[in-house]
Amino acid sequence: MKFQVNRDVFSEAVSFAVKLLPQRTTLPILSGILIETTETGLKLSSFDYEVSAQTEIVAEVQEPGKILVSGRLLADISARLPNAPVRFSTDEGKIVVSCGSANFTLLSMPVEEYPTLPQVSASSGVLPAEAFAAAVAQVAVAASRDDVTPVITGVQLEVSSHSLSLVATDRYRVAVREIEWASDDSVTDTITALVPARTLTEIGKTFGHSGSISVAITSTDERELIAFQADRRTVTSLLIKGNFPPVKRLFPETVDNYAVLNTAELIEATRRVSLVLEREAALRFSFTVDGVTLEAIGSEQAQASETIDAFLTGSDTVVSLKPQFLLDGLGAVHSEFVRISFTKTDNPNKPGPVLITSQSTKDQAGSDNYRYLLQPNLLLR
């Protein structure tokens, strides 16, 4: 095998192929990156049985072939090569990499032991890449990071003929966002796919500037997977098995009691006042016609409070919220103002979940369909 390729193009392709590989794997063969020659250049692939990544780039091929080499080592090397064409050749089980005056000799891994990459079915539909990336960033923050309950470590995609809904929860909060999507004629009923949040986050970052993303959801007897394709790049992910909790039912249709605040002011005040809090402690928010007062009782040595403007509709309300969970929701509201709505429970002494939505102006609700429901107590038990 022998080829020459542009350094920047090659480095970017290697970085993409290894990005989703785990830092540690029980099978060393799965840490490799597979490089194959094609009619127009090269195809680079990685696969760890959970996630796969493939990309094709243009290269000048002198001798066709296929090699398998340590992915992260190759990524480190390619990122630091001098500004010159990269030349690859094989020599008795070793791989020689040359670029300018730099030369590396790498051990080749056994290609015949590498697993067969998953096949991608026909596309189920197409998404606007920028909107998809923004939606993933807004929703994935609410997914659980506790592997004890794998089903809530994912983001549930709910696909209909004209829209795609993303839902995530860790039982303390729920985030939902809907975006438009153009499905093919085969999508007649709602299709669901539970994708690991970490994988979906990387996909959103990788494909965020690709114009449009083609999505395919495949179900066979052995595996269920989802594939994302754009710019000659493909990422597949196994879906999480299990029933995602029906958290959408927790969202109220209307709320009459709410406050509108400047998003940046609330973020800064929350960060300041929470400095004196001990870990996992909540902030007290008192909403009145005069504004909202934030109070933190950290310890005998430190307390803090601050009052900022708020436009209240309905009755005075006091709620206690974990500051980081609130900041996660506020950070996902891409608008100058934010609406915080106060839901009710059967117990008048116990406030219901707080609903956070975007607000274009003091009087105009946002139009991005983003909703974030937050409660200091578990939403589902």
C-alpha positions in Angstrom: 0.0 0.0 0.0 1.3 3.4 -0.9 -0.3 6.9 -1.1 0.3 10.6 -0.7 -2.3 13.0 0.9 -2.7 16.6 2.0 -1.6 16.9 5.6 -4.6 19.1 6.8 -7.2 16.9 5.0 -5.6 13.7 6.4 -5.3 15.1 10.0 -8.9 16.2 10.0 -10.1 12.9 8.7 -8.2 10.9 11.3 -9.4 13.2 14.1 -13.0 12.6 13.0 -12.6 8.8 12.8 -11.1 8.4 16.3 -13.2 11.0 18.1 -15.9 8.6 19.2 -13.7 5.8 20.2 -13.5 5.1 23.9 -10.3 6.0 25.8 -9.8 2.5 26.9 -11.1 -0.7 25.3 -11.0 -4.4 26.3 -10.0 -5.4 22.8 -6.9 -3.6 21.5 -8.0 -4.3 17.9 -10.9 -1.9 18.4 -8.5 1.0 19.1 -7.3 0.9 15.5 -8.3 3.0 12.5 -8.8 1.2 9.2 -7.4 2.9 6.1 -8.5 1.6 2.7 -7.7 2.9 -0.8 -10.7 3.7 -3.0 -11.0 4.9 -6.6 -10.7 8.5 -5.6 -8.5 8.3 -2.5 -8.9 6.9 0.9 -11.6 5.7 3.3 -10.9 5.9 7.0 -13.0 3.9 9.5 -13.3 3.2 13.2 -15.6 0.8 15.1 -16.0 -0.4 18.6 -19.2 -2.4 18.2 -21.2 0.5 19.8 -20.2 3.4 17.5 -18.7 3.5 14.0 -17.3 6.5 12.0 -16.3 6.5 8.3 -15.0 9.3 6.1 -13.7 9.5 2.6 -11.0 11.9 1.3 -9.1 12.5 -1.9 -5.6 11.2 -2.1 -3.0 10.2 -4.7 -2.8 6.4 -4.5 0.3 4.6 -6.0 -0.4 1.1 -4.6 -3.9 0.1 -3.4 -4.3 -1.8 -0.1 -5.7 -1.8 3.4 -4.0 -1.1 6.7 -5.0 -1.0 10.4 -3.1 1.2 12.8 -3.5 2.6 16.3 -6.0 5.4 16.0 -5.1 7.7 18.8 -1.3 7.4 18.0 -2.0 8.3 14.4 -4.2 11.2 15.4 -1.5 12.6 17.6 1.1 12.2 14.9 -1.0 13.7 12.1 -1.9 16.7 14.2 1.8 17.6 14.7 3.2 16.9 11.2 5.0 19.7 9.4 3.2 21.6 6.6 4.0 19.2 3.7 2.3 16.3 1.9 2.0 13.1 3.9 3.4 9.9 2.4 2.4 6.4 3.6 3.9 3.1 2.6 4.0 -0.4 4.0 7.1 -2.5 4.6 6.8 -6.1 6.0 4.1 -5.5 8.6 5.2 -2.0 9.4 3.8 1.4 8.2 6.2 4.2 7.2 4.8 7.7 7.5 6.9 10.6 6.0 6.1 14.3 6.0 8.8 16.8 5.2 11.8 15.8 7.3 9.7 13.9 9.8 9.6 10.1 9.6 7.6 7.6 11.7 7.5 3.8 11.6 4.4 2.2 13.1 3.4 -1.3 13.7 0.5 -2.6 11.6 -2.4 -4.2 13.4 -4.0 -7.4 11.9 -6.6 -6.3 9.4 -8.2 -9.7 9.2 -9.2 -9.6 12.9 -11.0 -6.2 12.5 -14.9 -6.5 12.7 -17.1 -5.8 9.8 -18.5 -2.3 9.9 -22.3 -1.9 10.1 -24.2 -1.4 6.9 -26.3 1.8 6.6 -29.8 1.5 5.2 -31.6 4.0 3.0 -32.2 7.4 4.6 -35.3 8.0 6.7 -35.1 11.8 6.3 -33.0 14.9 6.2 -32.4 17.5 8.9 -31.0 21.1 8.8 -27.6 20.6 10.4 -27.4 23.9 12.3 -30.8 23.5 13.9 -30.1 19.8 14.8 -26.8 20.7 16.5 -28.5 23.5 18.5 -31.3 21.2 19.5 -28.9 18.5 20.7 -26.9 21.0 22.7 -30.1 22.3 24.4 -31.5 18.8 25.3 -28.5 16.5 25.9 -27.5 18.5 29.1 -30.6 17.0 30.8 -29.6 13.4 30.2 -28.5 11.3 33.1 -24.8 10.6 33.6 -25.5 7.6 35.9 -25.0 4.3 34.1 -27.0 2.5 36.7 -30.1 3.4 34.7 -28.9 3.3 31.0 -32.3 4.1 29.5 -32.1 7.7 30.8 -28.4 8.3 29.7 -29.8 8.7 26.2 -31.7 11.3 24.2 -35.0 10.0 22.8 -35.6 11.0 19.2 -39.2 10.9 18.1 -39.6 11.1 14.4 -42.8 11.8 12.5 -43.4 12.8 8.9 -42.7 16.5 9.4 -40.9 17.0 12.7 -38.2 15.5 15.0 -38.6 15.8 18.8 -35.6 15.4 21.1 -36.3 14.5 24.8 -33.9 13.9 27.7 -34.2 13.5 31.5 -32.3 12.5 34.6 -35.4 12.4 36.7 -34.7 15.9 38.2 -35.3 17.8 34.9 -36.7 17.2 31.4 -35.6 19.0 28.3 -37.6 18.9 25.0 -36.9 20.5 21.6 -38.7 20.0 18.3 -37.3 20.9 14.9 -38.5 20.5 11.3 -37.5 17.5 9.3 -38.1 16.2 5.8 -38.9 12.5 5.9 -39.1 10.1 3.0 -42.4 8.5 2.1 -41.8 5.4 4.3 -42.2 7.4 7.6 -45.9 7.2 8.3 -46.0 6.4 12.0 -43.9 7.9 14.8 -40.5 6.2 15.0 -38.4 6.4 18.2 -34.7 6.0 18.6 -32.9 6.2 22.0 -29.3 7.4 21.2 -26.5 7.7 23.9 -26.3 11.4 24.8 -22.5 11.5 24.6 -22.5 10.1 21.1 -25.3 12.4 19.9 -23.5 15.4 21.4 -20.4 14.6 19.4 -22.5 14.1 16.2 -24.1 17.5 16.7 -20.7 19.2 17.1 -19.2 17.3 14.1 -22.1 17.9 11.7 -23.2 21.3 12.9 -21.9 23.2 9.8 -22.7 20.6 7.2 -25.8 22.2 5.7 -28.0 19.2 6.0 -27.8 15.8 7.7 -29.2 12.5 6.3 -30.6 10.2 9.1 -31.3 6.5 8.7 -32.8 4.3 11.5 -32.2 0.6 10.9 -33.8 -2.3 12.8 -32.7 -5.9 12.2 -33.0 -9.1 14.1 -29.7 -8.6 15.8 -29.2 -4.8 16.2 -30.9 -1.5 16.1 -28.9 1.4 15.0 -29.1 5.0 13.7 -26.8 6.5 11.1 -26.0 10.2 10.4 -24.4 11.2 7.1 -23.1 14.5 5.7 -20.1 15.7 3.7 -18.9 12.2 2.9 -18.9 11.3 6.6 -21.0 8.7 8.4 -21.5 8.0 12.0 -23.5 5.0 13.3 -24.6 4.3 16.9 -26.3 1.3 18.5 -29.5 2.4 20.1 -30.1 1.9 23.8 -32.6 -0.8 24.6 -35.5 -0.2 27.0 -38.5 2.0 27.4 -37.9 5.7 27.8 -40.1 7.2 30.6 -43.1 9.1 29.3 -41.8 12.4 30.6 -43.6 14.6 28.0 -46.8 14.2 29.9 -45.3 16.2 32.8 -45.4 19.4 30.8 -48.5 21.6 31.4 -50.5 22.9 28.5 -50.8 26.3 30.0 -49.4 28.1 33.1 -51.0 31.4 34.3 -48.3 32.2 37.0 -44.9 33.2 35.5 -42.1 35.7 35.6 -40.1 37.1 32.7 -36.5 38.0 33.3 -33.4 39.1 31.5 -31.5 35.8 30.8 -28.0 37.2 31.3 -28.9 39.0 34.5 -30.4 35.9 36.0 -27.4 33.8 35.0 -24.9 36.2 36.5 -26.9 36.7 39.8 -27.3 32.9 40.2 -23.6 32.4 39.7 -22.7 35.1 42.2 -25.1 34.1 45.0 -24.4 30.4 44.7 -20.7 30.9 45.5 -21.4 30.5 49.2 -23.5 27.4 48.8 -22.2 24.0 49.8 -22.4 21.2 47.2 -25.9 20.0 46.2 -27.5 22.9 48.2 -30.4 24.8 46.6 -30.9 28.5 46.0 -34.1 30.2 47.3 -35.9 32.4 44.7 -38.6 34.7 45.9 -40.7 36.2 43.0 -42.8 39.3 43.7 -44.0 42.4 41.8 -40.8 44.1 42.9 -38.5 41.5 41.3 -36.9 38.3 42.3 -34.6 37.9 45.3 -32.0 35.1 45.3 -30.9 33.9 48.7 -28.1 31.4 49.7 -27.5 30.3 53.2 -24.2 28.5 52.9 -22.8 28.2 56.4 -22.3 30.3 59.5 -19.4 32.1 57.8 -21.1 33.0 54.5 -24.5 34.0 53.2 -25.5 35.9 50.1 -28.5 37.5 48.5 -29.3 39.7 45.5 -32.4 41.2 43.9 -32.9 41.7 40.1 -35.8 42.9 38.0 -38.6 40.4 37.1 -41.9 41.0 35.4 -44.4 38.8 37.4 -47.8 37.6 36.1 -49.9 36.0 38.8 -49.2 35.5 42.5 -46.0 35.8 44.5 -44.0 32.6 44.4 -41.1 31.1 46.3 -39.1 28.1 45.0 -35.8 26.5 45.8 -33.7 25.3 42.8 -30.3 23.7 42.4 -28.2 26.4 40.8 -26.4 24.3 38.3 -29.6 22.7 37.0 -31.1 26.1 36.6 -27.9 27.4 34.8 -28.1 24.4 32.4 -31.6 25.4 31.4 -30.8 29.1 31.2 -27.7 28.4 29.1 -29.9 26.6 26.6 -32.3 29.5 26.2 -31.0 31.4 23.2 -32.9 34.6 23.8 -32.5 37.9 25.6 -35.3 37.1 28.0 -36.5 33.9 29.7 -39.9 32.9 31.0 -40.0 31.0 34.3 -43.5 29.5 34.8 -44.7 28.1 38.1 -46.8 24.9 37.9 -49.1 23.7 40.7 -49.4 20.5 42.6 -52.3 19.0 44.7 -50.4 20.2 47.8 -50.6 24.0 48.1 -47.5 24.0 50.3 -45.4 22.2 47.7 -44.6 24.1 44.5 -44.7 22.1 41.2 -41.9 21.9 38.7 -40.6 25.1 37.2 -41.0 25.5 33.4 -38.3 27.4 31.6 -38.9 28.6 28.0 -37.4 31.3 25.7 -38.9 34.8 25.5 -38.1 37.0 22.5 -39.1 40.2 24.4 -40.7 41.0 27.7 -44.1 40.5 26.1 -43.4 38.0 23.3 -42.8 34.3 23.8 -40.0 32.6 21.9 -40.5 30.5 18.8 -37.9 27.7 19.2 -40.1 25.1 20.9 -37.5 24.5 23.6 -38.9 23.6 27.0 -37.0 22.7 30.2 -38.8 21.4 33.3 -37.0 21.5 36.6 -37.9 20.3 40.0 -35.7 19.9 43.1 -37.4 16.6 43.9 -37.5 13.6 41.6 -40.1 13.9 38.7 -40.5 10.2 38.4 -39.9 7.5 41.0 
